Amino acid sequence: MNDVPFYFALGRQHITDWQGLDHILFITALCIRYQWNDWRRILILVTSFTIGHSITLLMSVLNMMHYSTKFIEFLIPITIMLTSINNLFVNNFVFRSKFPLIYFLALFFGLIHGLGFSNYLKSIIGIDNNILMQLLAFNIGLEVGQFMIISCILLFSFFVVELLKIKRREYLLYISGGILALAIQMALQRLPH
């Protein structure tokens, strides 16, 4: 049980580490369309992503699935690109649908990101009786780290939209365009040979 704090901290640090910029960019692209009063939607969105990456983390760490690491590393910026492109079609910020497409994308893209996390986790985790607790602690740490990132995004969005009075649509387009450009560069660098 004393592994739990270690794996919790590991999950939190992994998602917030600047060397894992692709994860930060994905969370930013996923949440940049929302404001503080959309907290329920953000919670569902991030939980969908967490469920997706938890499934593939577990399956991969237990050696239930095998995949090309290079292909997954290439797919991760593709998920960032698609999420950023999806943001370009947000014209108004009235989210009426209870289950919009973005939730399903978050779940599906979480599956891909989980495979990216699994390489890192498999290199440090041992297969023993505590594996489920270790995975749970790691995932909770990831979730806490994601909410740290989201809090920063929401604070920055509040500053830009509410205090600087920049139009929300223009802000969304600018940030999503920048993330899209970075994701394209990452995808080109990671093209599988």
C-alpha positions as CSV (number, residue, x, y, z in Angstrom):
1,M,0.0,0.0,0.0
2,N,2.9,2.4,0.5
3,D,3.3,2.4,-3.3
4,V,0.1,4.4,-3.6
5,P,1.6,7.9,-2.8
6,F,4.5,7.2,-5.2
7,Y,2.3,6.2,-8.1
8,F,-0.2,9.1,-7.4
9,A,2.7,11.6,-7.5
10,L,4.1,9.9,-10.6
11,G,0.8,10.2,-12.5
12,R,0.4,13.9,-11.5
13,Q,4.0,14.7,-12.4
14,H,3.7,12.8,-15.7
15,I,0.8,14.8,-17.0
16,T,2.1,18.2,-15.8
17,D,5.7,17.7,-17.0
18,W,6.7,20.1,-19.8
19,Q,8.5,17.3,-21.5
20,G,5.1,15.7,-22.0
21,L,3.9,18.9,-23.9
22,D,1.7,16.8,-26.1
23,H,-0.5,15.9,-23.1
24,I,-0.7,19.5,-22.0
25,L,-1.6,20.6,-25.6
26,F,-4.3,17.9,-25.8
27,I,-5.9,18.9,-22.5
28,T,-5.7,22.6,-23.6
29,A,-7.3,21.9,-27.0
30,L,-10.0,19.8,-25.3
31,C,-11.0,22.4,-22.7
32,I,-10.2,25.8,-24.2
33,R,-13.8,26.2,-25.5
34,Y,-15.2,26.2,-21.9
35,Q,-15.4,28.7,-19.1
36,W,-15.7,28.3,-15.3
37,N,-19.5,28.0,-15.5
38,D,-19.1,24.9,-17.8
39,W,-17.5,22.9,-15.0
40,R,-20.0,20.0,-15.3
41,R,-19.1,19.6,-19.0
42,I,-15.4,19.8,-18.2
43,L,-15.8,17.1,-15.6
44,I,-17.6,14.8,-18.0
45,L,-15.0,15.5,-20.7
46,V,-12.0,14.9,-18.6
47,T,-13.6,11.8,-17.0
48,S,-14.3,10.4,-20.5
49,F,-10.6,10.9,-21.4
50,T,-9.5,9.3,-18.1
51,I,-11.8,6.3,-18.7
52,G,-10.3,5.8,-22.1
53,H,-6.7,6.0,-21.1
54,S,-7.3,3.9,-18.0
55,I,-8.7,1.1,-20.2
56,T,-5.7,0.9,-22.5
57,L,-3.2,1.5,-19.6
58,L,-4.6,-1.5,-17.8
59,M,-4.7,-3.7,-20.9
60,S,-1.2,-2.7,-22.0
61,V,0.5,-3.1,-18.5
62,L,-1.1,-6.5,-18.2
63,N,0.2,-7.4,-21.7
64,M,-3.3,-7.9,-23.1
65,M,-2.5,-5.8,-26.1
66,H,0.6,-5.1,-28.3
67,Y,1.1,-2.2,-30.6
68,S,3.7,-0.2,-32.4
69,T,5.1,2.5,-30.0
70,K,6.2,4.7,-33.0
71,F,2.7,4.5,-34.4
72,I,1.1,5.5,-31.1
73,E,3.5,8.4,-30.7
74,F,2.5,9.5,-34.2
75,L,-1.2,9.2,-33.4
76,I,-1.0,11.4,-30.2
77,P,-0.4,14.6,-32.2
78,I,-3.1,13.5,-34.6
79,T,-5.6,13.5,-31.7
80,I,-4.4,17.0,-30.8
81,M,-4.8,18.2,-34.4
82,L,-8.4,16.7,-34.7
83,T,-9.4,18.3,-31.4
84,S,-8.0,21.7,-32.5
85,I,-9.8,21.4,-35.8
86,N,-13.1,20.5,-34.0
87,N,-12.7,23.8,-32.0
88,L,-12.6,25.8,-35.3
89,F,-16.3,24.9,-35.8
90,V,-17.5,26.2,-32.5
91,N,-19.5,29.4,-33.5
92,N,-21.5,30.0,-30.4
93,F,-20.9,28.8,-26.9
94,V,-24.3,27.5,-26.2
95,F,-23.7,23.8,-25.6
96,R,-27.2,22.2,-25.7
97,S,-26.5,18.6,-26.4
98,K,-26.0,16.5,-23.3
99,F,-23.5,14.2,-25.1
100,P,-21.8,16.2,-27.8
101,L,-19.2,14.7,-30.1
102,I,-16.4,16.1,-28.1
103,Y,-17.1,13.6,-25.2
104,F,-16.9,10.6,-27.5
105,L,-13.7,12.0,-29.1
106,A,-12.2,12.5,-25.5
107,L,-13.0,8.8,-24.7
108,F,-11.6,7.5,-28.0
109,F,-8.5,9.7,-27.9
110,G,-8.0,8.7,-24.2
111,L,-7.6,5.2,-25.5
112,I,-4.7,6.3,-27.7
113,H,-3.1,8.5,-25.0
114,G,-3.3,5.7,-22.5
115,L,-1.1,3.6,-24.8
116,G,1.4,6.5,-24.8
117,F,1.3,6.6,-21.0
118,S,1.6,2.8,-20.8
119,N,5.2,2.7,-22.2
120,Y,6.3,5.0,-19.5
121,L,4.4,3.2,-16.8
122,K,5.4,-0.3,-17.9
123,S,9.1,0.7,-17.6
124,I,8.7,1.4,-13.8
125,I,5.8,-0.8,-12.6
126,G,6.2,-4.3,-11.5
127,I,3.7,-7.1,-12.1
128,D,2.6,-8.1,-8.6
129,N,-0.5,-8.2,-6.4
130,N,-0.6,-4.4,-6.0
131,I,-0.8,-3.6,-9.8
132,L,-4.5,-2.5,-9.6
133,M,-3.8,-0.2,-6.7
134,Q,-0.7,1.2,-8.5
135,L,-2.7,1.8,-11.7
136,L,-5.5,3.4,-9.7
137,A,-3.1,5.7,-7.9
138,F,-1.4,6.6,-11.2
139,N,-4.7,7.4,-12.8
140,I,-5.9,9.5,-9.9
141,G,-2.6,11.3,-10.0
142,L,-3.2,11.9,-13.8
143,E,-6.7,13.2,-13.1
144,V,-5.4,15.6,-10.4
145,G,-2.7,16.8,-12.8
146,Q,-5.3,17.3,-15.6
147,F,-7.4,19.4,-13.3
148,M,-4.3,21.5,-12.4
149,I,-3.8,22.1,-16.1
150,I,-7.5,22.9,-16.6
151,S,-7.5,25.3,-13.7
152,C,-4.7,27.2,-15.3
153,I,-6.5,27.2,-18.7
154,L,-9.7,28.5,-17.1
155,L,-7.9,31.2,-15.2
156,F,-6.0,32.3,-18.4
157,S,-9.3,32.2,-20.4
158,F,-11.0,34.3,-17.7
159,F,-8.2,36.9,-17.8
160,V,-8.2,37.1,-21.7
161,V,-12.0,37.0,-22.3
162,E,-13.4,38.7,-19.2
163,L,-10.7,41.2,-18.2
164,L,-9.0,41.9,-21.6
165,K,-12.4,41.7,-23.4
166,I,-11.0,39.7,-26.3
167,K,-13.9,38.0,-28.1
168,R,-14.3,34.4,-27.0
169,R,-14.5,33.0,-30.6
170,E,-11.3,34.9,-31.6
171,Y,-9.5,33.6,-28.5
172,L,-10.6,30.0,-29.3
173,L,-9.5,30.3,-32.9
174,Y,-6.1,31.8,-32.0
175,I,-5.3,29.2,-29.3
176,S,-6.6,26.3,-31.3
177,G,-4.7,27.5,-34.4
178,G,-1.5,27.7,-32.4
179,I,-2.0,24.2,-30.9
180,L,-2.9,22.9,-34.4
181,A,0.4,24.3,-35.8
182,L,2.4,22.7,-32.9
183,A,0.6,19.3,-33.4
184,I,1.3,19.3,-37.1
185,Q,5.0,19.9,-36.4
186,M,5.0,17.0,-33.8
187,A,3.2,14.7,-36.2
188,L,5.7,15.4,-38.9
189,Q,8.6,14.7,-36.5
190,R,7.0,11.4,-35.4
191,L,6.1,10.1,-38.8
192,P,6.6,6.3,-38.6
193,H,9.2,4.9,-41.1
